[in-house]
């Protein structure tokens, strides 16, 4: 499970609210959640800010580890 998936699973809102907060469509959010898409750098920065740093930009880069 990715940091993004873990954060979304623990979030107390629905995907529509999350998508609106991030200024993306709900279908695109679903693709991000499923790991079928990666966000642009701009969106990754917005996700990091929205999540209070729980989903850092670096978590989207293949081969990075949050515990490194």
Secondary structure in CASP SS format (residue, H / E / C, confidence):
PFRMAT SS
TARGET T0000
AUTHOR 0000-0000-0000
METHOD secondary structure of the structure
MODEL  1
X C 1.00
X C 1.00
X H 1.00
X H 1.00
X H 1.00
X H 1.00
X H 1.00
X H 1.00
X H 1.00
X H 1.00
X C 1.00
X C 1.00
X C 1.00
X C 1.00
X H 1.00
X H 1.00
X H 1.00
X H 1.00
X H 1.00
X H 1.00
X H 1.00
X H 1.00
X C 1.00
X C 1.00
X C 1.00
X H 1.00
X H 1.00
X H 1.00
X H 1.00
X H 1.00
X H 1.00
X H 1.00
X H 1.00
X H 1.00
X C 1.00
X C 1.00
X C 1.00
X C 1.00
X C 1.00
X C 1.00
X H 1.00
X H 1.00
X H 1.00
X H 1.00
X H 1.00
X H 1.00
X H 1.00
X H 1.00
X H 1.00
X H 1.00
X C 1.00
X C 1.00
X C 1.00
X C 1.00
X C 1.00
X C 1.00
X H 1.00
X H 1.00
X H 1.00
X H 1.00
X C 1.00
X C 1.00
X C 1.00
X C 1.00
X C 1.00
X C 1.00
X C 1.00
X C 1.00
END
